[in-house]
Amino acid sequence: MTARLPNRKSPMLNEHTKTDGLPDAPDLVMPQALDRARPRNERMASDKVECNACPVLCQIGRGRTGACDRYANEEGVLVRVDPVVLLQKTLDAEALLVPFTVRGEGDEAALVPASSVFVTGIGASTTYPDYKPAPFIVASEAAGVDMVTVVTEGIFSYCSLKVKIDTDRWLGPEQANVRCKGEVVGHVTTAEYGSQMLSLGGVHHLTGGSKKEGRVTLEVMQTLGNKKPLELTIDGGAQLQIQAGQAPIVNGVLEQRMRVGCGSATVGIFARQFAGVADEVIVVDDHITGVLTEHQAGRCLDMKPAGIKVRGRKSTPGRYFQVANPGTGWGGTDIADPLSIIETCEADAAWPGLRLLMVSTTGEHAAWYVLDDALVPQPQPMPEAVAQVVARIGENCEPSLTTVLFLGGAGGSLRAGVSENPVLLTQAIKKSVVNVTLGGAPGYVWPGGGITVMVDVMRMPDNSFGTVPTPAIVAPLEFTMPLAEYQRLGGHMDQVRSLADTLAHGAWHNDGAPRARRMLAPAPGNGWPIGQPPQLG
Ligand code: SF4
């Protein structure tokens, strides 16, 4: 049932105690206070140690890791196999791993100026079973004010990813299931301006379906949260390859441009440039197709009505909805031939020789026509002056990206690791007294009840997310506030340690179990987490 622990210093530990979620876990015992040195359960073999850092309560054999690969039994001692991540203001590149020392064995804090170091929740360990103070409660100073940062890993059952995919292409119907390895892991939600949104994960998929659905959902969230690539399919829609911070691949095609605007906006932005080189311009868009001479922009430029009528439902002058079906063709429609959206060229308005540009909202598709004597558009080579305007559309498109936001509920039991009166923490966050960060990245706390916090995973250090097989996501969390406020909200004052002491010895409960810390430079643009204004709505 368990596997050998080859070498604790190796980051490649991948064999672990087999645990398949709480309902069938064979070795469940009552939660106990963590004792790193010896087993506490009479039913447990003497060479095992119990980990109680999450509800799974792995009983880990000597030389093996727990079900999450984060804890191991090393010579009868429960150890954490991955380092605590700290941010260091002045660091240019990742430094070597540095061990914490056992209390009383010397002080290496002098190696690093304490004011430039921030302890993150990555690798910090949890407060489970909840009543325990957070593992790191670190005092520091900012602008002459005594501050404290409460640092923990949160075990998130209530969490999801909101994924923004910059594309005009139709990915699937709203509310369609999103699948990974055949399991439903989320759904398509609204289309936004130049982007399609997906909602992935969430407690329903983690706990409300089959075990496999929960496991795959967890894998999806961890993979995307840790900025790694993933394949997804959408029922009745596209096949996707996505990765945070990278261009999406839709049906095998690398997306390059995010559209400059909808069809109507594209007409408006480039109207002056169009007016000099064409008699009519139709910007094809699945949502709002723009027709220049009908559009207010064309009218204000005194353009002569061209009499070219497009299909679809007219919204306002020069703006048409539903000119075609959604798809992966021109402007997010299903068309390959742009003339298919033209209903008529009216004899009382159009004229032979009329110059017509049809273009998509990214400029990736463009065609040039001249009306013949029968008022039928005939394809012609595009003049250089027209091609330059089309190129200008492309130039104004931003690169397509996939953006992944993690959304988690921190308003539950982990608050007990911060305060003996948890509602005061929630209230203090709402009053902007407490700054909430995840791995040092600024969190946006949603208005309303609870501590529903959202963060861009690209602003977090790599591999910030872990999992436990309950199933739940493990994510870092830091609460920074003035020390006086921490005292006021019922904080665990006995566990406050100076930064120097923390750097020297690790967590407040460190009893000599070996740990290591990894120093990273803060992500550009994040600002320093201590002394930053809270990111509140
Ligand atoms: S799955 Fe939970 S109990 Fe098991 S080793 Fe990981 S944190 Fe500890």
Residues whose N, C-alpha, C, O or C-beta is under 5 A from the ligand:
A	BS01	SF4	C51 N52 A53 C54 V56 L57 C58 G66 A67 C68 Y71 V468 P469
